[in-house]
Amino acid sequence: MIIAVGGLTGSGKNTLGGNLAKSLGYRLVCPTFKDLAAKEGIPLMEFQKKAEKDPDIDRKFDALLKEEAAKGDCVVTTWLGPWMVDADLRILVYASEDERAKRLAGRDKMGLAEAKKHLIQRDDENRRRYKKLYNIDIFDQSVYDISINNGRMSAERAGEVALAIAKSWKK
């Protein structure tokens, strides 16, 4: 079974996806632009600007994502996973903008105002880039089978809910 978990910046998609993969005994497929930026020794937002100018960065990234997911039994936690992979189950993870900013501030050691500005900018830039490159609107939730508001529950509880749904989902 292939499960794609999506969500905006700070929504908890990687946490939920990691917990779900572990609970199911599946591989976690979680490549990130943060990792690629770190490998190049540049800030994330600078790497995103680079990707805006060079669409091959996204195309190569997404081709590798599809290749990894096609091996089966995995949880994919990337921005475009729900659109890019042939998933059996697509889960949207969301939380309010304020909750996401709070998480981002704690995770990335920045002030709350800076975190909010960052997540709005990142979400908007990704939306524009993916719309231009693939005609995918990451704000369109119609691709998802279910959604989990993990801003109203703990990460553990959100994982339990996702696990129960995944176990009952038909392949």
C-alpha positions in Angstrom: 0.0 0.0 0.0 1.2 3.5 -0.8 0.1 6.3 1.4 0.7 10.0 0.5 0.6 12.5 3.3 0.4 16.2 2.3 0.1 19.5 3.9 1.4 23.0 4.0 4.5 24.3 5.9 4.4 23.3 9.6 1.2 21.2 9.2 2.8 18.1 10.6 2.9 16.0 7.5 6.4 14.7 8.2 5.7 13.9 11.8 2.4 12.1 11.0 3.9 10.3 8.0 7.0 9.2 10.0 4.8 7.9 12.8 2.5 6.1 10.4 5.3 4.5 8.4 6.8 3.2 11.7 3.5 1.8 12.9 2.8 0.1 9.7 6.3 -1.2 9.2 6.5 0.7 5.8 9.4 2.7 4.3 9.2 6.4 4.8 9.8 8.4 1.5 10.5 11.9 2.7 13.0 13.8 0.5 12.9 17.5 1.2 14.2 20.7 -0.4 15.6 21.5 3.1 17.9 18.5 2.6 19.0 19.6 -0.9 19.6 23.2 0.3 21.7 21.9 3.2 23.7 19.8 0.8 24.4 22.8 -1.3 25.2 24.9 1.8 22.5 27.5 1.1 19.4 28.6 3.0 16.1 26.9 2.1 14.5 30.0 0.6 17.5 30.6 -1.6 17.3 27.1 -2.9 13.6 27.6 -3.6 14.4 30.7 -5.6 16.9 28.6 -7.5 14.2 26.0 -8.3 11.9 28.7 -9.5 14.6 29.6 -12.2 15.5 25.9 -13.0 12.4 23.7 -13.3 14.7 20.7 -13.8 15.3 20.7 -10.0 11.7 19.9 -9.4 11.4 17.5 -12.3 14.4 15.4 -11.1 13.2 15.6 -7.5 9.7 14.4 -8.5 11.0 11.7 -10.8 13.0 10.2 -7.9 10.0 10.5 -5.6 7.9 8.5 -8.1 10.6 5.9 -8.5 10.9 5.4 -4.7 7.1 5.2 -4.2 6.6 2.7 -7.0 8.6 0.2 -5.0 5.5 -0.2 -2.8 4.5 -0.3 0.9 5.6 3.2 1.8 4.4 6.5 3.3 5.3 9.5 1.1 5.5 12.9 2.9 6.2 15.6 0.3 4.4 18.6 -0.9 3.4 17.0 -4.2 3.3 13.4 -3.1 -0.5 13.3 -3.2 -0.4 14.4 -6.9 2.8 12.7 -8.0 2.5 9.1 -6.8 -0.1 6.5 -7.4 -1.2 6.4 -3.8 -3.9 4.1 -2.5 -4.7 6.6 0.3 -4.1 10.4 0.3 -4.1 12.1 3.7 -4.2 15.9 4.2 -2.7 17.1 7.5 -3.6 20.6 8.4 -3.5 23.1 11.3 -4.3 26.8 11.6 -1.8 29.3 10.4 -1.1 30.4 14.0 -0.5 26.8 15.1 1.8 26.2 12.1 3.8 29.4 12.8 4.2 28.3 16.4 5.6 24.9 15.4 7.9 26.5 12.8 9.2 29.0 15.3 10.0 26.3 17.8 11.5 23.9 15.2 13.6 26.4 13.3 14.4 28.7 16.2 12.9 31.9 15.0 10.4 34.4 16.4 6.7 33.9 15.9 6.3 36.9 13.5 9.2 35.7 11.4 7.9 32.2 11.4 4.4 33.3 10.2 6.0 35.5 7.4 8.2 32.5 6.4 5.4 30.0 6.2 3.1 32.4 4.2 6.0 33.1 1.8 7.0 29.5 1.4 3.4 28.3 0.9 2.7 31.0 -1.7 6.0 30.5 -3.6 5.5 26.7 -3.7 1.9 27.2 -4.9 3.0 29.5 -7.7 5.9 27.2 -8.7 3.9 24.0 -8.8 1.0 25.7 -10.6 3.4 27.0 -13.3 5.4 23.7 -13.6 2.7 21.1 -13.3 -0.6 23.0 -13.1 -1.1 21.7 -9.6 -2.6 23.9 -7.0 -1.4 22.7 -3.6 -4.3 24.7 -1.9 -6.8 22.4 -3.8 -7.8 19.7 -1.3 -10.0 17.7 -3.7 -7.2 15.1 -4.3 -7.3 13.9 -0.7 -9.3 11.0 0.6 -9.3 12.2 4.2 -8.1 15.2 6.2 -6.8 15.3 9.8 -6.8 18.6 11.8 -3.8 17.9 13.9 -3.9 21.4 15.3 -6.7 20.2 17.5 -5.0 17.0 18.7 -1.5 15.7 19.7 0.8 14.2 17.1 0.3 10.9 18.8 -3.5 11.0 18.5 -3.3 12.2 14.9 -1.0 9.2 14.2 -3.5 6.8 15.8 -6.3 8.2 13.7 -4.3 7.9 10.5 -3.2 4.4 11.4 -6.8 3.3 12.1 -7.9 4.7 8.7 -4.9 3.2 6.9 -5.6 -0.3 8.3 -9.2 -0.1 7.3 -8.6 1.3 3.8 -9.1 -0.9 0.8 -6.2 -1.3 -1.5 
